[in-house]
Amino acid sequence: MPLTSEMIKALFGTLYLAKFNVEGFKYIPSTSESFFRSFVAALITLPFFLILITLRFDALEINVNGYRYLCLELCSYAISWLAFPLLMDHMSWQIKRETKFFKFIIAHNWSLVIQNVIYSITIFLGYIGILTDTLTRSLILLILMWTFAFTWFIAKNGLNVSVFTAISVVLVGFFLNLAIELTISSRY
């Protein structure tokens, strides 16, 4: 699927947001059509996800059929991409920001492309030995902190909410993904 000019502009806008510049929202349309198109981000990040799960399968020496592992991880990936927007739809109504839902989710979805690329490259460079284990762990910690801040920034400005409400959005997303990951990994 070729990237449309709208998708390229959205990715460009997300780069602005990654630098904590609210001007990035100008490049990200917030229509229902753009909402559905933003899930192309899941297709863009899928190859990075596949590389990561392959490296994890190899590094952790998971004692399960590779096909079962792949199926469970792909289910986890799909659930993660769908569960957060569903939860945020409900949450946006609770905090009276339902009119900002599309703006937030679209920016959030596109931000996941940047987050996943940076994280995957770091993991891969550590795996093949270009980065030391200590440096890899340090970079992953920095990336995680930046990811929390980046997601907070998008929540705060995309939903136009307080600092604490934006923190709660970040924590909801984090614990949702953690619950999905723990549930899936318990099935190996």
Residue frames relative to the residue before (quaternion, step in Angstrom):
aa qw qx qy qz dx dy dz
M 1.0000 0.0000 0.0000 0.0000 0.00 0.00 0.00
P 0.3326 -0.7566 0.5231 0.2079 3.61 -0.56 1.08
L 0.5029 -0.6287 0.5013 0.3171 3.52 -1.17 0.64
T 0.3284 -0.7245 0.5680 0.2115 3.54 -0.93 0.86
S 0.6622 -0.4884 0.3650 0.4356 3.56 -1.24 0.25
E 0.6064 0.5542 -0.3594 0.4427 3.60 1.07 -0.64
M 0.6654 0.5010 -0.3002 0.4649 3.56 0.97 -0.87
I 0.6424 0.5116 -0.3197 0.4727 3.57 0.99 -0.82
K 0.6453 0.5009 -0.3223 0.4784 3.61 0.97 -0.78
A 0.6384 0.5215 -0.3306 0.4595 3.58 0.99 -0.79
L 0.6502 0.4947 -0.3171 0.4816 3.60 0.98 -0.79
F 0.6224 0.5300 -0.3271 0.4740 3.57 1.06 -0.79
G 0.6564 0.5065 -0.3009 0.4712 3.57 0.95 -0.89
T 0.6354 0.5307 -0.3221 0.4593 3.55 1.06 -0.75
L 0.5957 0.5459 -0.3661 0.4616 3.60 1.10 -0.57
Y 0.6154 0.5176 -0.3366 0.4899 3.59 1.07 -0.71
L 0.6632 0.5038 -0.3031 0.4631 3.56 0.89 -0.93
A 0.6193 0.5560 -0.3362 0.4409 3.59 1.06 -0.74
K 0.6843 0.4159 -0.2647 0.5373 3.57 1.26 -0.44
F 0.4811 -0.6990 0.3961 0.3507 3.57 1.36 0.35
N 0.4385 0.6462 -0.4738 0.4069 3.52 0.99 1.01
V 0.3749 -0.7664 0.4792 0.2061 3.60 -0.47 1.21
E 0.4925 0.6611 -0.4317 0.3661 3.60 1.21 -0.27
G 0.5297 0.6506 -0.3956 0.3737 3.58 1.20 -0.43
F 0.5998 0.5806 -0.3619 0.4149 3.59 1.09 -0.62
K 0.5625 0.6123 -0.3863 0.3993 3.61 1.16 -0.47
Y 0.7081 0.4602 -0.2463 0.4755 3.58 1.14 -0.64
I 0.6792 0.4750 -0.2724 0.4887 3.56 1.28 -0.24
P 0.2860 -0.7731 0.5379 0.1768 3.61 -0.36 1.18
S 0.2158 -0.7971 0.5523 0.1137 3.59 -1.07 0.62
T 0.3178 0.7327 -0.5277 0.2893 3.54 0.72 1.14
S 0.6485 -0.5062 0.3756 0.4267 3.56 -1.23 0.24
E 0.6209 0.5320 -0.3455 0.4606 3.61 1.06 -0.68
S 0.6618 0.4998 -0.2971 0.4731 3.57 1.00 -0.86
F 0.5633 0.5873 -0.3715 0.4469 3.56 1.16 -0.62
F 0.7105 0.4422 -0.2665 0.4781 3.59 0.77 -0.99
R 0.6489 0.5133 -0.3225 0.4599 3.59 1.03 -0.74
S 0.6004 0.5845 -0.3696 0.4017 3.60 1.10 -0.56
F 0.5922 0.5660 -0.3749 0.4341 3.59 1.20 -0.29
V 0.4265 0.6462 -0.4820 0.4100 3.58 1.28 0.13
A 0.5240 0.6317 -0.4017 0.4061 3.57 1.19 -0.49
A 0.6151 0.5441 -0.3452 0.4545 3.59 1.07 -0.68
L 0.6567 0.4911 -0.3082 0.4822 3.60 1.05 -0.72
I 0.6345 0.5299 -0.3272 0.4577 3.58 1.05 -0.75
T 0.7364 0.4177 -0.2362 0.4770 3.59 0.93 -0.86
L 0.4678 0.7122 -0.4306 0.2974 3.60 1.19 -0.33
P 0.6597 0.4914 -0.3508 0.4475 3.68 0.79 -0.76
F 0.6317 0.5204 -0.3332 0.4680 3.60 1.05 -0.73
F 0.6308 0.5283 -0.3177 0.4712 3.56 1.04 -0.82
L 0.6580 0.5149 -0.3095 0.4541 3.58 0.92 -0.88
I 0.6258 0.5160 -0.3328 0.4809 3.57 1.04 -0.73
L 0.6691 0.5125 -0.3043 0.4438 3.59 0.89 -0.91
I 0.6947 0.4587 -0.3009 0.4652 3.60 0.85 -0.86
T 0.5961 0.5441 -0.3599 0.4681 3.59 1.15 -0.54
L 0.6606 0.4939 -0.3037 0.4769 3.58 0.93 -0.87
R 0.6556 0.5060 -0.3160 0.4629 3.59 0.96 -0.84
F 0.6258 0.5391 -0.3358 0.4528 3.58 0.97 -0.84
D 0.6846 0.4785 -0.2712 0.4783 3.54 0.98 -0.91
A 0.7116 0.4794 -0.2662 0.4392 3.59 0.81 -1.02
L 0.7450 0.4028 -0.2284 0.4802 3.59 0.92 -0.82
E 0.2700 -0.7873 0.5067 0.2248 3.57 1.29 -0.22
I 0.0523 0.8328 -0.5429 0.0952 3.53 0.81 1.10
N 0.3075 -0.7727 0.5352 0.1485 3.55 -0.80 1.07
V 0.4865 0.5967 -0.4877 0.4117 3.53 0.33 1.27
N 0.6327 -0.5097 0.4179 0.4064 3.52 -1.24 0.44
G 0.5250 -0.6686 0.4324 0.3006 3.59 -0.85 0.98
Y 0.6314 0.5341 -0.3315 0.4540 3.57 1.06 -0.73
R 0.6395 0.5133 -0.3173 0.4764 3.60 0.98 -0.84
Y 0.6367 0.5339 -0.3133 0.4599 3.56 0.95 -0.93
L 0.6696 0.4998 -0.2944 0.4640 3.58 0.86 -0.98
C 0.6668 0.5050 -0.3055 0.4550 3.60 0.88 -0.91
L 0.6635 0.4965 -0.3067 0.4683 3.58 0.93 -0.86
E 0.6727 0.4937 -0.2997 0.4625 3.57 0.93 -0.86
L 0.6447 0.5015 -0.3251 0.4766 3.60 1.01 -0.72
C 0.6096 0.5250 -0.3467 0.4822 3.60 1.07 -0.66
S 0.6376 0.5295 -0.3137 0.4634 3.55 0.97 -0.89
Y 0.6447 0.5317 -0.3093 0.4538 3.57 0.97 -0.91
A 0.6892 0.4735 -0.2818 0.4705 3.57 0.83 -0.97
I 0.6487 0.5153 -0.3227 0.4577 3.58 0.91 -0.88
S 0.6436 0.5317 -0.3243 0.4449 3.59 0.94 -0.86
W 0.6813 0.4918 -0.2897 0.4584 3.57 0.93 -0.88
L 0.7399 0.4134 -0.2281 0.4791 3.60 1.05 -0.66
A 0.6474 0.5612 -0.3315 0.3949 3.60 0.97 -0.78
F 0.6628 0.5239 -0.3267 0.4237 3.59 0.86 -0.88
P 0.6686 0.4705 -0.3294 0.4723 3.66 0.81 -0.79
L 0.6253 0.5303 -0.3455 0.4565 3.60 1.02 -0.71
L 0.6723 0.4856 -0.2872 0.4793 3.54 0.92 -0.90
M 0.6748 0.4932 -0.2948 0.4631 3.57 0.97 -0.83
D 0.5625 0.5669 -0.3994 0.4502 3.59 1.11 -0.50
H 0.6720 0.4806 -0.2861 0.4854 3.56 0.89 -0.95
M 0.6785 0.5047 -0.2922 0.4467 3.57 0.87 -0.97
S 0.6348 0.5404 -0.3388 0.4361 3.60 1.01 -0.79
W 0.6331 0.5024 -0.3282 0.4890 3.59 1.10 -0.61
Q 0.6491 0.5319 -0.3178 0.4413 3.57 0.99 -0.81
I 0.7532 0.3483 -0.2003 0.5208 3.59 1.03 -0.75
K 0.4617 -0.7264 0.4009 0.3137 3.55 1.35 0.32
R 0.5203 0.5971 -0.4337 0.4298 3.55 0.96 1.01
E 0.2129 0.8217 -0.5056 0.1541 3.57 1.18 0.58
T 0.6313 0.5355 -0.3441 0.4430 3.62 1.12 -0.56
K 0.6885 0.4580 -0.2682 0.4943 3.60 1.26 -0.34
F 0.3854 0.7671 -0.4509 0.2444 3.57 1.33 -0.10
F 0.6858 0.4805 -0.3034 0.4547 3.61 0.74 -1.00
K 0.6381 0.5399 -0.3282 0.4400 3.57 0.89 -0.92
F 0.6901 0.4822 -0.2772 0.4631 3.56 0.88 -0.94
I 0.7142 0.4598 -0.2818 0.4461 3.61 0.67 -1.05
I 0.6304 0.5275 -0.3451 0.4531 3.60 0.96 -0.76
A 0.6728 0.4721 -0.2964 0.4864 3.59 0.89 -0.91
H 0.6363 0.5329 -0.3216 0.4558 3.57 0.99 -0.83
N 0.6613 0.5087 -0.3178 0.4505 3.61 0.84 -0.93
W 0.6959 0.4556 -0.2885 0.4742 3.59 0.84 -0.92
S 0.6054 0.5589 -0.3655 0.4331 3.60 1.08 -0.60
L 0.5956 0.5867 -0.3585 0.4154 3.57 1.13 -0.60
V 0.5602 0.5773 -0.3984 0.4407 3.60 1.15 -0.47
I 0.6917 0.4700 -0.2814 0.4707 3.57 0.77 -1.02
Q 0.6546 0.5254 -0.3132 0.4443 3.57 0.89 -0.94
N 0.7033 0.4778 -0.2694 0.4523 3.57 0.85 -0.98
V 0.6266 0.5279 -0.3436 0.4590 3.58 1.01 -0.73
I 0.6798 0.4866 -0.2990 0.4600 3.60 0.81 -0.96
Y 0.6709 0.4987 -0.2947 0.4629 3.58 0.89 -0.95
S 0.6814 0.5040 -0.2923 0.4430 3.60 0.85 -0.96
I 0.6453 0.5116 -0.3256 0.4646 3.57 0.93 -0.83
T 0.6479 0.5199 -0.3179 0.4570 3.58 0.96 -0.85
I 0.6601 0.4982 -0.3038 0.4731 3.58 0.90 -0.93
F 0.6655 0.5113 -0.3054 0.4499 3.58 0.89 -0.93
L 0.6657 0.4962 -0.3067 0.4653 3.60 0.91 -0.89
G 0.6392 0.5002 -0.3239 0.4861 3.57 1.09 -0.63
Y 0.6467 0.5437 -0.3121 0.4344 3.56 0.97 -0.87
I 0.7452 0.3866 -0.2292 0.4927 3.60 0.89 -0.87
G 0.5938 -0.6475 0.3276 0.3476 3.58 1.29 0.15
I 0.4288 0.6828 -0.4887 0.3334 3.60 1.18 0.17
L 0.7355 0.2634 -0.1732 0.5997 3.57 1.13 -0.70
T 0.4818 -0.6402 0.5058 0.3198 3.57 -1.07 0.70
D 0.6553 -0.5025 0.3792 0.4175 3.58 -1.25 0.35
T 0.6556 0.5163 -0.3122 0.4540 3.57 0.94 -0.88
L 0.6707 0.4838 -0.2982 0.4766 3.57 0.90 -0.90
T 0.6321 0.5311 -0.3338 0.4551 3.59 0.97 -0.83
R 0.6718 0.4895 -0.2993 0.4685 3.60 0.86 -0.95
S 0.6479 0.5182 -0.3162 0.4601 3.59 0.97 -0.83
L 0.6662 0.4926 -0.2988 0.4736 3.57 0.94 -0.89
I 0.6324 0.5248 -0.3368 0.4596 3.60 0.99 -0.79
L 0.6376 0.5144 -0.3250 0.4725 3.59 0.99 -0.78
L 0.6560 0.4972 -0.3058 0.4785 3.59 0.95 -0.85
I 0.6441 0.5126 -0.3161 0.4717 3.58 0.98 -0.85
L 0.6423 0.5196 -0.3219 0.4625 3.58 0.96 -0.81
M 0.6562 0.4929 -0.3144 0.4771 3.60 0.93 -0.86
W 0.6548 0.5007 -0.3131 0.4718 3.59 0.96 -0.86
T 0.6306 0.5416 -0.3287 0.4483 3.59 1.02 -0.81
F 0.6422 0.5051 -0.3192 0.4801 3.58 0.97 -0.82
A 0.6729 0.4900 -0.2944 0.4695 3.58 0.92 -0.92
F 0.6422 0.5326 -0.3072 0.4577 3.57 0.98 -0.88
T 0.6778 0.4742 -0.2844 0.4847 3.57 0.90 -0.94
W 0.6126 0.5395 -0.3344 0.4710 3.58 1.06 -0.76
F 0.6562 0.5199 -0.3066 0.4528 3.58 0.92 -0.94
I 0.6639 0.4917 -0.3012 0.4762 3.57 0.95 -0.86
A 0.6538 0.5045 -0.3124 0.4695 3.60 0.96 -0.83
K 0.6755 0.5084 -0.3040 0.4392 3.58 0.82 -0.97
N 0.7720 0.3639 -0.1852 0.4871 3.57 0.84 -0.98
G 0.6525 0.5156 -0.3179 0.4554 3.58 1.07 -0.66
L 0.7465 0.3476 -0.1983 0.5316 3.56 1.03 -0.81
N 0.2929 -0.7709 0.5005 0.2633 3.56 1.32 -0.34
V 0.3871 0.7105 -0.4773 0.3427 3.54 0.75 1.16
S 0.6649 -0.4963 0.3810 0.4078 3.54 -1.34 0.14
V 0.6987 -0.4466 0.3604 0.4271 3.53 -1.35 0.26
F 0.7155 0.4675 -0.2645 0.4467 3.59 0.83 -1.00
T 0.6224 0.5145 -0.3466 0.4771 3.59 1.05 -0.64
A 0.6400 0.5149 -0.3217 0.4710 3.58 1.01 -0.80
I 0.6184 0.5245 -0.3424 0.4746 3.60 1.03 -0.73
S 0.6586 0.5054 -0.3241 0.4536 3.60 0.93 -0.82
V 0.6069 0.5393 -0.3532 0.4649 3.62 1.07 -0.66
V 0.6482 0.5100 -0.3120 0.4716 3.58 0.95 -0.88
L 0.6833 0.4889 -0.2894 0.4585 3.59 0.88 -0.92
V 0.6120 0.5361 -0.3484 0.4655 3.59 1.04 -0.75
G 0.6684 0.4972 -0.2959 0.4675 3.59 0.90 -0.90
F 0.6527 0.5217 -0.3110 0.4530 3.55 0.95 -0.89
F 0.7252 0.4349 -0.2581 0.4673 3.59 0.77 -1.02
L 0.5821 0.5517 -0.3755 0.4646 3.60 1.13 -0.52
N 0.6910 0.4639 -0.2803 0.4783 3.59 0.84 -0.95
L 0.6185 0.5330 -0.3421 0.4652 3.57 1.07 -0.69
A 0.6544 0.5065 -0.3134 0.4657 3.59 0.93 -0.86
I 0.6396 0.5120 -0.3244 0.4728 3.59 0.98 -0.81
E 0.6725 0.5056 -0.2938 0.4537 3.58 0.88 -0.96
L 0.6754 0.4874 -0.2996 0.4653 3.59 0.88 -0.89
T 0.6392 0.5264 -0.3237 0.4577 3.57 1.02 -0.79
I 0.6902 0.4715 -0.2787 0.4730 3.56 0.86 -0.95
S 0.7021 0.4719 -0.2957 0.4437 3.60 0.80 -0.93
S 0.5969 0.5505 -0.3735 0.4485 3.60 1.17 -0.37
R 0.6393 0.5419 -0.3164 0.4445 3.59 1.25 -0.29
Y 0.5005 0.6326 -0.4576 0.3741 3.65 1.18 -0.08
